[in-house]
Amino acid sequence: MNVLILGSGGREHALSWKIAQSPMLDNLYIAPGNAGTNDIGQNVNLDILDFDRIAEFALSERIDMIIVGPEAPLVAGIFDYFENKDACRHIKIVGPSLEGSKLEGSKSYGKVFMQENGIPTAAYGEFTKDTLQEGIAHLRATKGPYVLKADGLAGGKGVLIIHDLEEAEEELKSMLSGKFGDASATVVIEEFLDGIEFSVFVLTDGERYKVLPVAKDYKRIGEGDTGLNTGGMGAVSPVPFVDDVMMKKVEDQIIRPTIAGLQKRKIKYIGFVFLGLISVDGEPKVIEYNCRMGDPETEVVMPRIESDLLPVLGALGTDEFDELPLEQDPRFCTTVMLVSGGYPEAYEKGKQINGINEVEDSIVFHAGTKQEDENVYTNGGRVIAVSSYGDSKDEAIAKSMKNAEKISFDKKNYRKDIGFDL
């Protein structure tokens, strides 16, 4: 089987790493990829939003499956593009349709979907520039902290949690005036949920589903979960407080109603559903849907999948999907993200990375890297994820931390407290 993976981050390196292990694989291509993916497949210089060029490449290289890593091509309709193009219809797209991608692409769409299907989530209201005064009145009638979310995709930066009412009102005005561009033309104001977050990943064809290893990520730049939100500074799997009782609640109250809701709306959905959840007094509630795997959670989820993933992906949409196993490694896996100095605000690229070859007993997943000649350089805010197995959480974290020290680049930063609250 010939596979093309779209994306260039740590998620895509982890997916590539897993797919490359399959005896079913003939050729693996990653577009555009990074310095790490090129070691296990072939990087291809393609724009992930140029569907014409992707289709041309897929046909010329006889691609059987395209796994879409990031959300942007999904929200732009890559599934529908290939489905509606006669010459490409045979190529399996692992990723939902344009309509299914709205679960992530529009916060208000996701909230309406949850409301329709009785899925537990925070109370909310949605507002535009025309209804600004109603939004302010909503804030004044709400008990803080105040949660403001840009309706559209904002690169992981469109969610604000604010404790001061006046500040929340000013931020609402700023968002509706274009702080996040078109993404915040509509703002969702949510009830603040007090609890502990975790991530559940489901692989589905809109009818059948399998639950992947559960993970918890750490979004704040600073230790003790302080400072600005990032794309993710590390992750742990499994999550000790997510036991069988909690997972039964998640399946009964969230996963099954989500699949039923897709069927009710006749939404074509072949791919991953990422459930961003929070446990509030032992009850799970949905914070958000994503229509793809999370990052850096993928860097701990993929290592914990023991089964060959490629045939499972290939069986999506067939009865065989139910019959194929998706076994999980019982060990812990943790990842620590090494980031550029200044991230998530302004940071420099092009810093030479040393020490990768000195890493022992951990997996190095590249995120924002590029290779020039024999050297590897930083090429993003999040640079490298160091993932490690352990019989305990502490053992896995200790390995990741030890190897994080061996990798060096100018102004390297990372959190040393991943898993501190578990």
C-alpha positions as CSV (number, residue, x, y, z in Angstrom):
1,M,0.0,0.0,0.0
2,N,1.2,3.5,-0.9
3,V,0.4,6.1,1.8
4,L,0.7,9.9,1.8
5,I,0.6,11.8,5.2
6,L,-0.2,15.5,5.1
7,G,1.5,17.7,7.6
8,S,4.9,18.7,9.1
9,G,4.7,18.4,12.8
10,G,5.3,16.0,15.7
11,R,1.8,14.5,15.1
12,E,2.8,13.6,11.5
13,H,6.2,12.2,12.5
14,A,4.5,10.0,15.1
15,L,1.9,8.8,12.5
16,S,4.6,8.2,10.0
17,W,6.7,6.2,12.6
18,K,3.7,4.0,13.3
19,I,2.6,3.5,9.7
20,A,6.2,2.7,8.6
21,Q,6.1,-0.4,10.9
22,S,3.4,-2.1,8.8
23,P,4.3,-5.0,6.6
24,M,1.4,-3.8,4.3
25,L,3.3,-0.6,3.5
26,D,5.1,-0.2,0.1
27,N,5.9,3.5,0.0
28,L,5.4,6.3,2.5
29,Y,5.4,10.0,1.5
30,I,5.0,12.9,3.9
31,A,4.0,16.4,2.6
32,P,5.8,18.6,3.4
33,G,7.3,16.7,6.4
34,N,10.3,17.6,8.5
35,A,13.9,16.5,9.2
36,G,12.6,13.4,11.1
37,T,10.0,12.2,8.7
38,N,12.5,12.1,5.9
39,D,14.3,9.3,7.7
40,I,11.4,6.9,7.6
41,G,9.6,8.0,4.4
42,Q,10.1,10.5,1.5
43,N,9.3,14.1,2.1
44,V,7.4,15.8,-0.7
45,N,7.2,19.6,-1.2
46,L,3.4,20.0,-1.4
47,D,1.2,22.7,-0.1
48,I,-1.4,20.9,2.1
49,L,-4.1,23.2,0.9
50,D,-3.3,22.8,-2.8
51,F,-5.7,20.0,-3.5
52,D,-5.1,20.0,-7.3
53,R,-1.4,19.4,-6.8
54,I,-2.0,16.8,-4.1
55,A,-4.4,14.9,-6.4
56,E,-1.9,15.1,-9.2
57,F,0.9,13.6,-7.0
58,A,-1.4,11.0,-5.6
59,L,-2.4,9.7,-9.0
60,S,1.2,9.8,-10.3
61,E,2.5,7.8,-7.3
62,R,-0.5,5.5,-7.1
63,I,-1.4,6.5,-3.6
64,D,-3.9,4.3,-1.9
65,M,-4.5,6.3,1.3
66,I,-4.0,9.9,2.4
67,I,-3.9,10.5,6.1
68,V,-4.6,14.1,6.9
69,G,-2.7,15.3,10.0
70,P,-3.7,19.0,10.6
71,E,-7.2,20.4,10.7
72,A,-6.8,23.1,7.9
73,P,-7.1,20.7,4.9
74,L,-10.1,19.0,6.5
75,V,-11.9,22.2,7.2
76,A,-11.1,23.3,3.6
77,G,-12.9,20.2,2.3
78,I,-10.2,17.8,1.1
79,F,-12.4,14.7,1.7
80,D,-15.2,16.2,-0.5
81,Y,-12.6,17.2,-3.2
82,F,-11.4,13.7,-3.6
83,E,-14.8,12.1,-3.4
84,N,-16.2,14.4,-6.1
85,K,-13.2,13.9,-8.5
86,D,-13.8,10.7,-10.5
87,A,-10.1,9.9,-11.0
88,C,-9.4,10.1,-7.3
89,R,-12.5,8.5,-5.7
90,H,-10.6,5.2,-5.1
91,I,-8.1,7.0,-2.8
92,K,-9.1,6.6,0.9
93,I,-9.0,9.9,2.8
94,V,-8.5,9.4,6.5
95,G,-10.3,12.5,7.7
96,P,-14.0,13.6,7.8
97,S,-16.0,15.4,5.2
98,L,-16.4,19.2,5.1
99,E,-19.6,18.9,7.1
100,G,-17.9,16.6,9.7
101,S,-15.0,18.9,10.0
102,K,-17.3,21.7,11.2
103,L,-17.3,20.0,14.6
104,E,-13.8,21.6,14.9
105,G,-14.0,24.4,12.4
106,S,-16.9,26.1,14.1
107,K,-17.3,26.1,17.9
108,S,-20.9,27.1,17.6
109,Y,-21.6,24.2,15.2
110,G,-20.1,21.8,17.7
111,K,-22.1,23.2,20.6
112,V,-25.4,22.9,18.6
113,F,-24.4,19.3,17.7
114,M,-23.8,18.5,21.4
115,Q,-27.1,20.1,22.4
116,E,-29.0,18.2,19.8
117,N,-27.6,14.9,20.9
118,G,-27.7,15.4,24.7
119,I,-23.9,15.4,25.1
120,P,-22.8,17.0,28.3
121,T,-20.9,20.3,27.8
122,A,-20.7,23.8,29.3
123,A,-23.7,26.2,28.9
124,Y,-22.9,28.8,26.3
125,G,-24.1,31.8,24.2
126,E,-22.8,32.9,20.8
127,F,-22.4,36.5,19.7
128,T,-21.3,38.7,16.7
129,K,-20.5,42.3,16.3
130,D,-24.2,43.0,15.7
131,T,-25.0,41.4,19.1
132,L,-22.1,42.9,21.1
133,Q,-24.3,44.5,23.7
134,E,-26.1,41.2,24.2
135,G,-22.7,39.5,24.7
136,I,-21.7,42.1,27.3
137,A,-25.1,41.5,29.1
138,H,-24.4,37.8,29.0
139,L,-21.0,38.3,30.6
140,R,-22.4,40.5,33.3
141,A,-25.0,37.8,34.1
142,T,-22.4,35.1,34.2
143,K,-20.2,34.2,37.2
144,G,-16.5,34.3,36.4
145,P,-14.0,33.1,35.3
146,Y,-15.2,34.0,31.7
147,V,-14.4,31.7,28.8
148,L,-14.3,33.4,25.4
149,K,-13.7,31.2,22.3
150,A,-13.3,32.3,18.7
151,D,-15.8,30.4,16.6
152,G,-13.3,29.5,13.9
153,L,-9.8,28.1,13.6
154,A,-7.3,30.4,15.4
155,G,-4.2,28.3,15.5
156,G,-4.8,27.1,19.1
157,K,-4.8,30.7,20.3
158,G,-8.5,31.6,20.1
159,V,-9.6,30.5,23.7
160,L,-9.3,33.1,26.5
161,I,-10.0,32.4,30.2
162,I,-10.4,35.7,32.0
163,H,-11.1,36.4,35.7
164,D,-11.9,40.1,35.5
165,L,-15.3,41.2,34.1
166,E,-14.1,44.5,32.6
167,E,-11.2,42.7,30.9
168,A,-13.5,40.1,29.6
169,E,-15.8,42.8,28.1
170,E,-12.8,44.5,26.4
171,E,-11.5,41.2,25.0
172,L,-15.0,40.4,23.6
173,K,-14.9,43.7,21.8
174,S,-11.4,43.1,20.6
175,M,-12.2,39.6,19.3
176,L,-15.4,40.7,17.5
177,S,-13.3,43.6,15.9
178,G,-10.9,41.1,14.4
179,K,-8.3,40.1,17.0
180,F,-8.3,36.6,15.5
181,G,-9.4,37.7,12.0
182,D,-12.4,36.0,10.5
183,A,-12.1,33.2,13.2
184,S,-13.5,35.6,15.8
185,A,-16.3,37.1,13.7
186,T,-18.5,35.0,16.0
187,V,-17.5,34.5,19.7
188,V,-18.8,31.7,21.9
189,I,-19.0,32.6,25.6
190,E,-19.0,29.5,27.8
191,E,-19.7,28.6,31.4
192,F,-16.3,27.9,33.1
193,L,-15.9,24.3,34.0
194,D,-13.7,23.5,37.0
195,G,-12.0,20.1,36.8
196,I,-9.2,18.2,35.3
197,E,-8.9,17.7,31.5
198,F,-8.1,14.7,29.4
199,S,-8.2,13.6,25.8
200,V,-10.0,10.7,24.3
201,F,-9.4,9.6,20.7
202,V,-11.9,7.6,18.6
203,L,-11.3,6.1,15.2
204,T,-14.6,5.8,13.3
205,D,-16.2,5.4,9.9
206,G,-19.4,7.1,11.2
207,E,-20.9,3.8,12.2
208,R,-18.3,1.6,13.9
209,Y,-15.6,2.9,16.2
210,K,-12.5,2.0,18.2
211,V,-11.2,3.9,21.2
212,L,-7.5,4.7,21.1
213,P,-5.2,5.1,24.2
214,V,-6.4,8.0,26.4
215,A,-4.0,10.9,27.0
216,K,-3.6,14.1,28.9
217,D,-1.6,17.1,27.5
218,Y,-0.2,20.2,29.0
219,K,-1.0,23.4,27.2
220,R,0.6,26.2,29.3
221,I,4.1,27.3,28.7
222,G,5.1,27.6,32.4
223,E,5.5,24.9,35.1
224,G,2.5,24.4,37.3
225,D,0.3,25.2,34.3
226,T,1.1,28.9,34.3
227,G,1.6,31.4,31.5
228,L,0.3,31.5,28.0
229,N,-1.4,28.7,26.1
230,T,0.7,26.8,23.6
231,G,0.1,24.0,21.1
232,G,1.1,21.6,23.9
233,M,4.3,21.2,26.0
234,G,4.0,17.5,26.8
235,A,1.6,14.6,27.3
236,V,1.1,11.4,29.4
237,S,-0.8,8.2,28.5
238,P,-2.5,6.4,30.2
239,V,-4.2,8.8,32.5
240,P,-4.5,7.4,36.0
241,F,-7.8,9.0,37.0
242,V,-9.5,7.8,33.8
243,D,-10.5,4.4,35.0
244,D,-13.1,1.9,33.7
245,V,-15.9,3.7,35.4
246,M,-15.0,7.0,33.8
247,M,-14.5,5.4,30.4
248,K,-18.0,3.7,30.6
249,K,-19.4,7.2,31.2
250,V,-17.5,8.6,28.3
251,E,-18.7,5.9,25.9
252,D,-22.3,6.0,27.1
253,Q,-22.7,9.7,27.4
254,I,-20.3,11.1,24.7
255,I,-18.9,8.6,22.2
256,R,-22.1,6.7,21.3
257,P,-24.3,9.9,21.1
258,T,-21.6,11.5,18.9
259,I,-21.6,8.6,16.4
260,A,-25.4,8.5,16.5
261,G,-25.5,12.3,15.9
262,L,-23.2,11.8,12.8
263,Q,-25.7,9.2,11.5
264,K,-28.7,11.4,12.2
265,R,-27.2,14.3,10.3
266,K,-26.0,11.9,7.5
267,I,-22.4,13.2,8.0
268,K,-19.7,11.3,6.2
269,Y,-17.0,10.8,8.8
270,I,-14.0,8.5,8.2
271,G,-11.1,9.3,10.5
272,F,-10.3,10.5,14.0
273,V,-12.5,12.2,16.5
274,F,-10.6,14.0,19.3
275,L,-12.7,14.6,22.4
276,G,-11.3,17.3,24.6
277,L,-12.9,16.4,27.9
278,I,-13.0,17.6,31.5
279,S,-13.9,15.6,34.6
280,V,-16.1,17.7,36.8
281,D,-16.8,16.0,40.1
282,G,-16.2,12.7,38.4
283,E,-18.5,13.4,35.4
284,P,-17.1,13.9,31.9
285,K,-18.1,16.9,29.8
286,V,-17.0,17.9,26.4
287,I,-14.8,21.1,26.1
288,E,-14.3,20.7,22.3
289,Y,-14.3,18.4,19.4
290,N,-11.3,18.2,17.0
291,C,-11.6,16.4,13.7
292,R,-8.0,14.9,13.8
293,M,-5.4,13.6,16.2
294,G,-4.1,16.0,18.8
295,D,-0.5,17.2,19.1
296,P,1.5,16.3,21.3
297,E,-0.9,13.6,22.4
298,T,-0.2,11.6,19.2
299,E,3.4,11.3,20.3
300,V,2.2,9.2,23.3
301,V,-0.9,7.5,21.7
302,M,0.9,6.0,18.6
303,P,3.7,4.4,20.7
304,R,1.0,2.8,22.9
305,I,-0.8,1.1,19.9
306,E,0.6,-2.4,19.7
307,S,-1.5,-3.5,16.7
308,D,-0.6,-2.8,13.1
309,L,-2.5,0.5,12.4
310,L,-2.5,0.5,8.6
311,P,-4.9,-2.4,8.0
312,V,-7.3,-0.9,10.6
313,L,-7.3,2.4,8.7
314,G,-7.7,0.5,5.5
315,A,-10.8,-1.4,6.9
316,L,-12.6,1.9,7.8
317,G,-16.0,1.7,6.1
318,T,-16.1,-2.1,5.9
319,D,-17.4,-4.9,8.3
320,E,-13.8,-6.0,8.7
321,F,-13.1,-2.9,10.8
322,D,-14.9,-4.5,13.7
323,E,-12.9,-7.7,13.5
324,L,-9.4,-6.2,13.5
325,P,-7.7,-5.7,16.9
326,L,-6.4,-2.5,18.2
327,E,-4.3,-3.7,21.2
328,Q,-2.7,-1.2,23.6
329,D,0.7,-1.4,25.2
330,P,0.1,-1.5,29.0
331,R,3.2,0.7,29.7
332,F,3.1,4.4,30.3
333,C,4.3,6.7,27.6
334,T,5.2,10.3,28.2
335,T,6.5,13.1,25.9
336,V,8.3,16.3,26.7
337,M,8.3,19.1,24.1
338,L,11.4,21.1,23.4
339,V,10.4,24.6,22.2
340,S,12.1,27.7,20.8
341,G,13.0,30.5,23.2
342,G,10.2,33.1,23.2
343,Y,7.5,30.6,22.1
344,P,4.5,30.9,22.0
345,E,5.1,34.5,21.2
346,A,8.0,35.8,18.9
347,Y,10.8,33.3,18.4
348,E,13.7,32.8,16.1
349,K,14.2,29.9,13.6
350,G,17.3,28.4,12.1
351,K,19.1,27.3,15.3
352,Q,21.3,24.3,14.9
353,I,20.2,21.2,16.9
354,N,22.8,18.9,18.4
355,G,22.6,15.8,20.5
356,I,19.8,13.9,18.8
357,N,22.0,10.9,18.1
358,E,23.0,10.8,21.8
359,V,19.4,9.9,22.8
360,E,19.0,6.4,24.3
361,D,15.8,4.5,25.2
362,S,13.5,7.3,24.0
363,I,11.8,8.1,20.7
364,V,12.6,11.5,19.1
365,F,9.7,12.9,17.2
366,H,10.6,16.0,15.1
367,A,8.0,18.9,15.1
368,G,9.5,22.2,13.8
369,T,12.7,21.0,12.2
370,K,14.4,21.2,8.8
371,Q,17.5,19.5,7.4
372,E,20.3,21.3,5.5
373,D,23.2,19.1,4.4
374,E,24.1,17.0,7.4
375,N,22.7,19.4,10.0
376,V,19.2,19.8,11.6
377,Y,17.9,23.2,12.5
378,T,14.9,24.6,14.3
379,N,12.0,25.6,12.0
380,G,9.1,26.3,14.4
381,G,8.0,27.1,17.9
382,R,7.6,23.5,19.0
383,V,10.8,21.8,17.9
384,I,11.1,18.2,19.2
385,A,9.1,15.8,21.3
386,V,11.0,13.2,23.4
387,S,8.7,10.2,24.1
388,S,9.6,7.4,26.5
389,Y,8.1,4.2,27.8
390,G,8.0,3.2,31.5
391,D,6.4,0.7,33.7
392,S,5.3,3.7,35.8
393,K,4.6,7.3,34.9
394,D,7.6,8.5,36.8
395,E,10.0,6.1,35.1
396,A,8.7,7.2,31.7
397,I,9.0,10.9,32.6
398,A,12.5,10.4,34.0
399,K,13.7,8.9,30.7
400,S,12.2,11.8,28.7
401,M,13.8,14.4,31.0
402,K,17.2,12.7,30.8
403,N,17.2,12.7,27.0
404,A,15.7,16.2,26.8
405,E,18.9,17.4,28.4
406,K,21.1,15.7,25.8
407,I,19.4,17.6,22.9
408,S,20.6,21.2,22.6
409,F,19.9,24.3,20.6
410,D,20.1,28.0,21.3
411,K,17.4,29.2,23.8
412,K,15.9,25.7,24.2
413,N,13.0,25.6,26.6
414,Y,10.9,22.8,28.1
415,R,8.7,22.1,31.1
416,K,10.2,19.8,33.7
417,D,6.9,19.1,35.5
418,I,4.9,17.1,32.8
419,G,2.5,14.8,34.7
420,F,2.9,16.7,37.9
421,D,-0.9,16.7,38.7
422,L,-1.5,12.9,38.1
